[in-house]
Amino acid sequence: MNFLEDNKKLILVHRSMQSMEIKQPVNVMLTPQFYTLKKEILPIKFAYQAKRIAASLFEGMLPEGRTYDYFVFKEGEYWVFIAYALEEITEFFKSKGLSPEYISKLFFAQQSVPSFSNPYLLDDKEVLAVLNDIVVVMPKSAVEDESINTALDIPNPKKSIAIQSAYASVLSLKESLGFAAIFILLAVLFIIEGVRYGGDTQSGMQELESLMAANPSLSSQYTRKNIVTKYRKLDDVERKKRDAVKVLIGMIYKGVELKTLHIDEKSFRANYMVKEDKTIKLMESEAKKAKFTVQKVTDGITVEGKL
């Protein structure tokens, strides 16, 4: 159950594992028992942009009363979002003799999908396997005995989490609320336009149902009847809204915070907090390319436009 890379053991951690004692640094890989995963295709270029909207993606999906961190990486055309409660995980480590101070790097099983294409035996009841390109824990009885692996030899993934600094990655409530609004708007606009141009009403309705299930907060803002009515009457303004939001998200560079975003049927206004002058110049250039109006303010810039 151990893997080697950079002279450190890689320990696969699961709920039914035996206790152990470590006295030197190790790397750890978590099974899906310790995290929640979502995969999305989004118009985002950089991981730091994706991480800023991670909290909004998991709204209503995670147990309350815990503090969550988020890990993001690209997998083909998908962005993979992982939510995990570090405090709960470190408590489990301690219960199994894995002192957090000896854990060098933290990985997730989803980062090593090819290595689990054949089910890996966790204990006498469960295996780690791949289902629809997602690593999952399933009953041993659900797979053929001859396909089960009892030993693995894989390299550590390239991207990791350092336990010592992981708590610093939590998004603030202000950031979460701001980017939740952007993501929900994008999701609605993309699905609506897909239904309009695809010509497949039944498929579109299924996508809308999936969106409602994944984002319960939408039901408090739009009823199904209202959404259906709106997508049937879409015009150029709706496409302009989507295009504007795409540009605004693309302007969220490192060190940039989107403070507020207002969009109505005629115009939009976005207020950014920006720390570096060179970043402001870059954002001004992007805004002008899109024919938006830019105004400098005390702590950043304001971007406006007509629809």
Secondary structure, DSSP 8 states (H G I E B T S, - for coil): -EEEETTEEEEEE-TT-------S-EEEEE-GGG-EEEEE--S---HHHHHHTHHHHTTTTS-SSS--EEEEEEETTEEEEEEE-HHHHHHHHHHTT--GGGEEEEEEGGGGGGGGSS-EE-SSSEEEEEETTEEEEEEGGGS-GGG-BS-------S--B-GGGGGGG---HHHHHHHHHHHHHHHHHHHHHHHHHH--HHHHHHHHHHHHHH-GGGGGT--HHHHHHHHHT--HHHHHHHHHHHHHHHT--TTEEEEEEEE-SSEEEEEEEE--HHHHHHHHHHHHHTT-EEEEETTEEEEEEE-
